[in-house]
Amino acid sequence: MDRERIGRRIKAFRKLKGYTQVELAQEMELPVIALGKLERGQAEPSKEQLDQIAGHLHISRQELINTNREEDD
């Protein structure tokens, strides 16, 4: 798993869905600093975290980690 790419995708989907880092972190009961580290690729998300993030963003885990899609940066 490429944690930097996944972090960029988490951030992109979060913004697309209209969440701030603080809002998403609060919903997930996760420290904001932890979500920031995930988004910057400084920490690798577990499968459980990916499922939780995807659930809050109303997307599938596969959409977060899909390697066949081009980056939308």
Buried (B, 14 or more C-beta within 10 A) or exposed (E): EEBEBBBBBBBBBBEEEEBEBEBBBBBBEBEBEBBBBBBBBEBBBEEEBBBBBBEBBEBEBEEBBEEEEEEEE
